[in-house]
Amino acid sequence: MPEPAEQRQDAWQELRSRIEERLAEYLQADADCPDRLREAMQYSLLAGGKRLRPILVLAACEACGGESEVELR
């Protein structure tokens, strides 16, 4: 049986992956966005080190009985 720290790490990694997928979807949604602006947004949003807050929000949502998939929409 995995240790609690390993379970938490696995759960956070799964949340991080879902967040990154959703951010990438948002960036592709706007066809009217100039390429240079889209590249700047991708650089800013998809760079590492910016996932702790969203992970904590989704984890808190799940801890309170909510569905994190709803929060990602």
Secondary structure, DSSP 4 states (H G I P E B T S, - for coil): ---HHHHHHHHHHHHHHHHHHHHHHHHHH-TTS-HHHHHHHHHHHHSSS--HHHHHHHHHHHHTT--HHHHT-
